[in-house]
Amino acid sequence: MNILSILSIGWGILAIIGMAFGFIPCFGWINYINIPFAVFGLLFSVLTLVLSSDKEPAIAGCVLCAVAIFLGAIRLVIGFGIF
């Protein structure tokens, strides 16, 4: 496993942790920070998927970042962007 694969899955895990904190009541504003973080993580994971021969961690990073983006955006809509 190379360093790009490790960074890819690590970025995805951090995005999921940030999204989980965003689901705590009154902490929905964290998703304003976490969604761009997860977008950069998704781009980095796709880049890793293209450049690396070890595809499984890059795919996991893509999935985790995509889930963090999707659920974080839904949380912002439900909480009216504040809560």
QUIZI-V418867 format. One record per backbone hydrogen bond with DSSP energy under -1.0 kcal/mol. CO is the residue of the C=O (numbers start at 0). NH is the residue of the N-H. Records with the same first field share a line. If there is no record, write none. Layout:
CO=NH + NH
This chain:
1=5
2=6
3=7
4=8
5=9
6=10
7=11
8=12
9=13
10=14
11=15
12=16
13=17
14=18
15=19
16=20
17=21
20=23
23=26
26=29
27=30
28=31
29=32 + 33
30=34
32=36
33=37
34=38
35=39
36=40
37=41
38=42
39=43
40=44
41=45
42=46
43=47
44=48
45=49
46=50
47=51
52=54
54=58
55=59
56=60
57=61
58=62
59=63
60=64
61=65
62=66
63=67
64=68
65=69
66=70
67=71
68=72
69=73
70=74
71=75
72=76
73=77
74=78
75=80
76=79
78=81 + 82
